[in-house]
């Protein structure tokens, strides 16, 4: 009789996905790839911006002790890639590895009278932007009003930029840097900041 558990792994740096999946296959099986855009029901989005950044997989051993050893070895090997990731056990939703330094910036349009041409392109350019302080990911709302049109009396959902850093200090510096970039797009934006857990 074997002992099995299902896990999900979410990765911030999409360039490391293939390396991480090779490690997963080394220890586990039944690897399935999904996009966090779809996983968090934040589609539709341009297919060019969809990254398969969540891996579902199973581990199996003769007993729980052996399975935990496999999981520990898998985590240790992924840690050597020097990247940020989260692992959750799917049945209990227990977070085995959690990304702690995460912040969401909500770009709000309440004070904007019309959306300037090129606004969405500039916001999308921050998706998977890597700086010396951390990495960004962007999520678009389900509906975006047309640019160069009045948005008075229109409810505009906020754009969201997620920040991932390896320390509070770097998160603070990344926040400052990205806020500056956002306000350069439109100085009338209102920004709201919220802490965020990568997988709820």
C-alpha contacts under 8 A as a table, 3 or more apart, distances in Angstrom:
res1	aa1	res2	aa2	distance
1	X	62	X	6.66
2	X	60	X	6.62
2	X	61	X	5.64
2	X	62	X	4.56
2	X	63	X	6.51
3	X	60	X	5.49
3	X	61	X	5.22
3	X	62	X	5.57
3	X	63	X	5.29
3	X	64	X	6.28
3	X	67	X	7.27
4	X	58	X	6.78
4	X	59	X	5.64
4	X	60	X	4.38
4	X	61	X	6.64
4	X	67	X	7.58
5	X	58	X	5.58
5	X	59	X	5.56
5	X	60	X	6.71
5	X	89	X	7.37
5	X	90	X	7.90
5	X	91	X	7.83
6	X	56	X	7.31
6	X	57	X	5.83
6	X	58	X	4.39
6	X	59	X	6.59
6	X	89	X	6.08
6	X	90	X	5.54
6	X	91	X	7.02
7	X	56	X	5.79
7	X	57	X	5.49
7	X	58	X	6.02
7	X	59	X	7.89
7	X	87	X	6.75
7	X	88	X	5.54
7	X	89	X	4.49
7	X	90	X	5.16
8	X	54	X	6.76
8	X	55	X	5.56
8	X	56	X	4.36
8	X	57	X	6.35
8	X	87	X	5.61
8	X	88	X	5.30
8	X	89	X	6.59
8	X	90	X	6.58
9	X	54	X	5.58
9	X	55	X	5.09
9	X	56	X	6.38
9	X	85	X	6.84
9	X	86	X	5.54
9	X	87	X	4.44
9	X	88	X	6.55
10	X	53	X	5.90
10	X	54	X	4.44
10	X	55	X	6.46
10	X	85	X	5.53
10	X	86	X	5.19
10	X	87	X	6.55
10	X	198	X	7.76
10	X	199	X	7.74
11	X	14	X	6.61
11	X	16	X	7.88
11	X	17	X	7.04
11	X	53	X	5.48
11	X	54	X	6.43
11	X	83	X	7.99
11	X	84	X	6.37
11	X	85	X	4.55
11	X	86	X	6.72
12	X	53	X	7.24
12	X	83	X	7.62
12	X	84	X	5.92
12	X	85	X	6.21
12	X	135	X	7.38
12	X	137	X	7.93
12	X	164	X	7.51
13	X	16	X	5.82
13	X	17	X	7.39
13	X	83	X	6.80
13	X	84	X	7.15
13	X	128	X	7.29
13	X	135	X	7.32
14	X	17	X	5.33
14	X	51	X	7.08
14	X	52	X	7.92
14	X	53	X	6.27
14	X	128	X	7.69
15	X	18	X	7.43
16	X	19	X	5.38
16	X	20	X	6.19
16	X	81	X	7.88
16	X	83	X	7.72
17	X	20	X	5.17
17	X	21	X	6.12
17	X	53	X	6.78
18	X	21	X	5.14
18	X	22	X	6.30
19	X	22	X	5.26
19	X	23	X	6.62
20	X	23	X	5.14
20	X	24	X	6.29
20	X	78	X	6.42
21	X	24	X	4.86
21	X	25	X	6.16
21	X	31	X	7.91
21	X	55	X	7.59
22	X	25	X	5.24
22	X	26	X	6.30
23	X	26	X	5.02
23	X	27	X	6.70
23	X	74	X	6.70
23	X	77	X	7.30
23	X	78	X	7.16
24	X	27	X	5.44
24	X	28	X	5.53
24	X	29	X	7.47
24	X	31	X	7.69
24	X	57	X	7.50
24	X	74	X	6.89
25	X	28	X	5.06
25	X	29	X	5.75
25	X	31	X	7.20
27	X	59	X	6.87
27	X	70	X	6.36
27	X	71	X	7.86
27	X	74	X	6.64
28	X	31	X	7.75
28	X	57	X	6.56
28	X	58	X	5.50
28	X	59	X	4.62
28	X	60	X	6.91
29	X	57	X	5.90
29	X	58	X	5.41
29	X	59	X	6.56
30	X	56	X	7.68
30	X	57	X	5.31
30	X	58	X	6.03
31	X	55	X	6.59
31	X	56	X	5.60
31	X	57	X	4.50
31	X	58	X	7.30
32	X	55	X	5.70
32	X	56	X	5.07
32	X	57	X	6.44
33	X	52	X	5.74
33	X	53	X	7.23
33	X	54	X	5.88
33	X	55	X	4.79
33	X	56	X	6.42
34	X	38	X	7.33
34	X	39	X	6.93
34	X	52	X	4.89
34	X	53	X	6.42
34	X	54	X	5.17
34	X	55	X	6.41
34	X	56	X	7.91
35	X	38	X	5.37
35	X	39	X	5.98
35	X	50	X	6.44
35	X	51	X	5.54
35	X	52	X	4.17
35	X	53	X	5.36
35	X	54	X	5.86
36	X	39	X	4.53
36	X	40	X	5.71
36	X	51	X	7.68
36	X	52	X	7.15
36	X	53	X	6.26
36	X	54	X	6.27
37	X	40	X	5.64
37	X	41	X	6.23
37	X	42	X	5.05
37	X	43	X	5.73
37	X	45	X	7.87
37	X	50	X	6.85
37	X	139	X	7.16
38	X	41	X	4.79
38	X	42	X	5.86
38	X	43	X	5.62
39	X	42	X	7.63
42	X	45	X	7.87
42	X	139	X	6.94
42	X	140	X	7.12
42	X	141	X	6.86
42	X	142	X	6.76
43	X	140	X	7.92
43	X	141	X	7.98
43	X	142	X	6.50
44	X	142	X	6.17
45	X	49	X	6.91
45	X	50	X	7.23
45	X	140	X	7.12
45	X	142	X	7.98
46	X	49	X	5.57
46	X	50	X	7.04
47	X	50	X	5.26
52	X	55	X	7.74
59	X	67	X	6.55
59	X	70	X	7.52
59	X	71	X	7.62
60	X	67	X	5.99
61	X	64	X	7.03
61	X	66	X	5.55
61	X	67	X	5.04
62	X	66	X	6.54
62	X	67	X	7.59
63	X	66	X	5.43
63	X	67	X	6.38
64	X	67	X	4.99
64	X	68	X	6.08
65	X	68	X	5.20
65	X	69	X	6.29
66	X	69	X	5.06
66	X	70	X	6.38
67	X	70	X	5.08
67	X	71	X	6.28
68	X	71	X	4.98
68	X	72	X	6.10
69	X	72	X	5.08
69	X	73	X	6.14
70	X	73	X	5.14
70	X	74	X	6.08
71	X	74	X	5.03
71	X	75	X	6.17
72	X	75	X	5.17
72	X	76	X	6.09
73	X	76	X	5.06
73	X	77	X	6.17
74	X	77	X	5.26
74	X	78	X	6.25
75	X	78	X	5.14
75	X	79	X	6.06
76	X	79	X	5.11
76	X	80	X	6.69
77	X	80	X	5.35
77	X	81	X	7.38
78	X	81	X	5.45
78	X	82	X	7.59
78	X	83	X	7.81
79	X	82	X	5.55
79	X	83	X	6.80
84	X	99	X	6.60
84	X	166	X	7.64
85	X	97	X	7.28
85	X	98	X	7.06
85	X	99	X	6.27
86	X	95	X	7.50
86	X	96	X	7.45
86	X	97	X	4.88
86	X	98	X	4.68
86	X	99	X	5.77
86	X	198	X	7.30
86	X	199	X	7.54
87	X	95	X	6.05
87	X	96	X	5.37
87	X	97	X	4.91
87	X	98	X	6.68
88	X	93	X	5.84
88	X	94	X	5.62
88	X	95	X	4.47
88	X	96	X	5.52
88	X	97	X	7.02
88	X	199	X	7.85
89	X	92	X	5.95
89	X	93	X	5.18
89	X	94	X	5.35
89	X	95	X	6.52
89	X	96	X	6.94
90	X	93	X	5.00
90	X	94	X	7.44
95	X	98	X	6.11
98	X	197	X	7.87
98	X	198	X	7.68
99	X	102	X	6.86
99	X	164	X	7.98
99	X	197	X	7.15
99	X	198	X	6.67
100	X	197	X	7.24
101	X	164	X	5.93
101	X	165	X	5.47
101	X	166	X	6.20
101	X	167	X	6.19
101	X	168	X	6.33
101	X	171	X	6.61
102	X	162	X	6.98
102	X	163	X	5.50
102	X	164	X	4.78
102	X	165	X	6.67
102	X	171	X	7.47
102	X	195	X	6.29
102	X	196	X	5.62
102	X	197	X	6.83
102	X	198	X	7.49
103	X	162	X	5.70
103	X	163	X	5.14
103	X	164	X	6.89
103	X	171	X	7.87
103	X	193	X	6.91
103	X	194	X	5.82
103	X	195	X	4.64
103	X	196	X	5.39
104	X	160	X	6.57
104	X	161	X	5.76
104	X	162	X	4.45
104	X	163	X	6.26
104	X	193	X	5.74
104	X	194	X	5.12
104	X	195	X	6.08
104	X	196	X	6.13
105	X	160	X	5.64
105	X	161	X	5.10
105	X	162	X	6.22
105	X	163	X	7.77
105	X	191	X	6.49
105	X	192	X	5.73
105	X	193	X	4.79
105	X	194	X	6.59
106	X	158	X	5.82
106	X	159	X	5.86
106	X	160	X	4.71
106	X	161	X	6.63
106	X	191	X	5.62
106	X	192	X	5.00
106	X	193	X	6.32
106	X	194	X	7.92
107	X	158	X	5.14
107	X	159	X	5.04
107	X	160	X	6.09
107	X	161	X	7.83
107	X	189	X	6.37
107	X	190	X	6.09
107	X	191	X	5.03
107	X	192	X	6.80
108	X	111	X	7.99
108	X	156	X	7.86
108	X	157	X	7.29
108	X	158	X	4.75
108	X	159	X	6.96
108	X	189	X	5.82
108	X	190	X	5.02
108	X	191	X	6.03
108	X	192	X	7.53
109	X	112	X	5.10
109	X	156	X	6.42
109	X	157	X	7.76
109	X	158	X	6.72
109	X	188	X	7.67
109	X	189	X	5.68
109	X	190	X	6.59
110	X	156	X	7.80
110	X	189	X	7.52
110	X	190	X	7.12
111	X	188	X	5.78
111	X	189	X	6.58
111	X	190	X	7.16
112	X	115	X	6.96
112	X	151	X	7.59
112	X	188	X	5.66
112	X	189	X	6.60
113	X	150	X	5.88
113	X	151	X	5.73
113	X	152	X	5.89
114	X	147	X	7.13
114	X	148	X	6.01
114	X	149	X	5.50
114	X	150	X	4.48
114	X	151	X	5.29
114	X	152	X	7.53
115	X	119	X	6.76
115	X	145	X	7.99
115	X	146	X	7.42
115	X	147	X	4.83
115	X	148	X	5.47
115	X	149	X	6.58
115	X	150	X	7.36
115	X	151	X	7.39
116	X	119	X	5.67
116	X	147	X	5.69
116	X	148	X	5.34
116	X	186	X	7.83
117	X	120	X	7.95
117	X	147	X	5.33
117	X	148	X	5.74
118	X	121	X	5.21
118	X	122	X	6.24
118	X	147	X	7.67
119	X	122	X	5.31
119	X	123	X	6.33
119	X	147	X	7.57
119	X	185	X	6.38
119	X	186	X	7.90
120	X	123	X	5.07
120	X	124	X	6.00
121	X	124	X	5.12
121	X	125	X	6.15
122	X	125	X	5.08
122	X	126	X	7.12
122	X	185	X	7.10
123	X	126	X	5.65
123	X	127	X	7.62
123	X	138	X	7.72
123	X	182	X	7.43
124	X	127	X	5.44
124	X	138	X	6.73
125	X	129	X	7.25
126	X	129	X	4.97
126	X	136	X	6.35
126	X	137	X	6.84
126	X	138	X	6.69
126	X	161	X	7.83
127	X	136	X	5.89
127	X	137	X	4.52
127	X	138	X	4.85
127	X	161	X	7.88
128	X	135	X	6.15
128	X	136	X	5.07
128	X	137	X	4.96
128	X	138	X	7.51
129	X	135	X	5.70
129	X	136	X	5.26
129	X	137	X	7.19
130	X	133	X	7.93
130	X	134	X	6.01
130	X	135	X	4.57
130	X	136	X	6.65
131	X	134	X	5.41
131	X	135	X	6.29
131	X	174	X	7.76
133	X	165	X	6.35
133	X	170	X	4.93
133	X	171	X	6.81
133	X	173	X	6.57
133	X	174	X	5.44
134	X	163	X	7.12
134	X	164	X	5.57
134	X	165	X	4.46
134	X	166	X	7.13
134	X	170	X	6.92
134	X	171	X	7.09
134	X	174	X	6.38
135	X	163	X	6.01
135	X	164	X	5.26
135	X	165	X	6.64
136	X	161	X	6.58
136	X	162	X	5.50
136	X	163	X	4.75
136	X	164	X	6.29
137	X	161	X	5.76
137	X	162	X	5.11
137	X	163	X	6.74
138	X	159	X	7.68
138	X	160	X	5.73
138	X	161	X	4.45
138	X	162	X	6.10
139	X	159	X	6.57
139	X	160	X	5.35
139	X	161	X	6.52
140	X	159	X	5.50
140	X	160	X	6.64
141	X	144	X	6.67
141	X	157	X	6.08
141	X	158	X	6.79
141	X	159	X	6.12
143	X	157	X	7.50
144	X	156	X	7.26
144	X	157	X	7.76
145	X	149	X	7.95
145	X	151	X	7.38
145	X	156	X	7.26
146	X	149	X	6.06
151	X	154	X	5.11
151	X	155	X	7.87
151	X	156	X	7.80
163	X	171	X	7.16
163	X	174	X	7.26
163	X	175	X	7.18
164	X	171	X	6.85
165	X	168	X	7.39
165	X	170	X	5.86
165	X	171	X	5.05
165	X	174	X	7.65
166	X	170	X	6.70
166	X	171	X	7.34
167	X	170	X	5.26
167	X	171	X	6.12
168	X	171	X	4.99
168	X	172	X	6.13
169	X	172	X	5.19
169	X	173	X	6.38
170	X	173	X	5.01
170	X	174	X	5.95
171	X	174	X	5.01
171	X	175	X	5.99
172	X	175	X	5.10
172	X	176	X	6.30
173	X	176	X	5.13
173	X	177	X	6.21
174	X	177	X	5.08
174	X	178	X	6.06
175	X	178	X	5.29
175	X	179	X	5.91
176	X	179	X	5.27
176	X	180	X	6.28
177	X	180	X	5.32
177	X	181	X	6.54
178	X	181	X	4.99
178	X	182	X	6.16
179	X	182	X	5.03
179	X	183	X	6.14
180	X	183	X	5.28
180	X	184	X	6.23
181	X	184	X	5.16
181	X	185	X	6.72
182	X	185	X	5.30
182	X	186	X	6.93
182	X	189	X	7.96
183	X	186	X	5.15
183	X	187	X	4.74
183	X	188	X	7.54
183	X	189	X	6.59
184	X	187	X	6.21
186	X	189	X	5.83
197	X	200	X	6.07
